[in-house]
Amino acid sequence: MKTPPAIPRDCWYAPATSDEVDRELLPIRAAGLPLVLFRTVDGVAVALEDRCAHRAYPLSAGELIGDTVRCGLCGFVFGPDGACVSVPTQPHVPYGARVVSYPVRESDGLVWVWLGEPGRAALHRIPELPWLDSDSWSTVSGEEEVLASFLLLHENFADVTQVPFVAPEIAPAVLDTAPPPLDVVVSETSVSLHRDFPPAPLPAWQAEIVGCPLDAPYRTEQSGFFPSPAVWVDHWDAQGEDGSWVRLRFTQLVTPIDESSSRLLWAVSRDFALGNRAVDQYLDSIFTDYYDRVIDAMEIVQDVLDIDGPGPEVNVNADAVGLKIREIVASLRAAEGS
């Protein structure tokens, strides 16, 4: 039996937005692998191994020529399928000269890359995140490299009871009381949660945008989704006394760089105050600060684990989903090592 990988690779990860991938060579490290992303002349996104087949030199330090990448050290040229198409010192390409070409798909304004066994890619669906690329929603977003593991990030996102302590000024009032019981649904590879909160005022920042009184009661429904190690999504839907809804989507796209660092693409989407640039700027400021605080906290936890190692833990009901995520990730690792 093979040793299980430290990071699940049989997964569609979203290491970049569609806007980030263009006619420049973009180096990205994901799941311990070096990648270079670019677009062909026809606009198709490509992901290749970022290491020349001849010597250990990054292709991203070379040159994009048409649909091919030329190594900046030895001049080997590789096509979008990873095959070497020419070398400068002889007329014939060495047999088997190629780099890995990873399956790529684009959806909802994101570039998704499959890093595992290529034949399994078609068996796995890409998570659907339509609000990220819809005229019915407005979105603010950011990107950060985090010196903490992807699993620590997912466990944090799965437990909203930490929000009042990390950023009390943005936490919904419903989190100031004991949260209602969680309805948790688990499959072999995913976990979701749902709970209904009793009527309570919206957080001040949201009430200001919606234009409602600070004490106006809203009934809130929270749903959270872990469809794969690449994504955590929270739905926060609040209904006013007049029956109207205001909806938020918090999307966290987590790509492990290695065992103890990650790339985080976050997005906060809303179905109210659409297209309002002042609101965009306001929310961007609020949530850039919020995610910075989360990142700082997770990096501290990672430092403790790196120095002292894992220790005994005390768990509570709020940890139920995070513990299920641990189990799923461990199962995925074991399956890839079998």
QUIJO-V48341 format. One record per backbone hydrogen bond with DSSP energy under -1.0 kcal/mol. NH is the residue of the N-H (numbers start at 0). CO is the residue of the C=O. If there is no record, write none. Layout:
NH CO
NH CO
//
This chain:
10 8
12 112
17 108
25 36
27 34
29 32
30 255
31 256
32 29
34 27
35 47
36 25
37 45
38 21
39 43
42 39
45 37
47 35
48 99
49 33
50 48
51 56
56 54
60 57
61 58
62 69
64 67
67 64
68 77
69 62
70 75
74 70
76 85
77 68
78 82
81 78
83 96
84 76
85 76
96 93
98 81
101 46
104 111
106 109
109 106
110 15
111 104
112 12
113 102
114 10
119 116
120 117
122 119
123 120
131 128
132 129
136 133
137 269
139 267
141 265
143 263
145 261
147 145
152 148
153 149
154 150
155 151
156 152
157 153
158 155
161 158
162 159
164 161
165 161
166 162
169 166
174 171
175 172
182 193
184 191
186 189
190 225
191 184
192 223
193 182
194 221
196 219
199 217
206 202
207 203
208 204
209 205
210 206
211 206
215 212
217 199
218 238
220 236
221 194
222 234
223 192
224 232
225 190
230 227
231 251
232 224
233 249
234 222
235 247
236 220
237 245
238 218
239 243
242 239
245 237
247 235
248 268
249 233
250 266
251 231
252 264
253 229
254 262
256 260
257 260
261 145
262 254
263 143
264 252
265 141
266 250
267 139
268 248
269 137
270 246
275 272
279 275
280 276
281 277
282 278
283 279
284 280
285 281
286 282
287 283
288 284
289 285
290 286
291 287
292 288
293 289
294 290
295 291
296 292
297 293
298 294
299 295
300 296
301 297
302 298
303 299
304 300
305 301
306 302
307 303
308 304
318 315
319 316
322 318
323 319
324 320
325 321
326 322
327 323
328 324
329 325
330 326
331 327
332 328
333 329
334 330
335 331
336 332
//
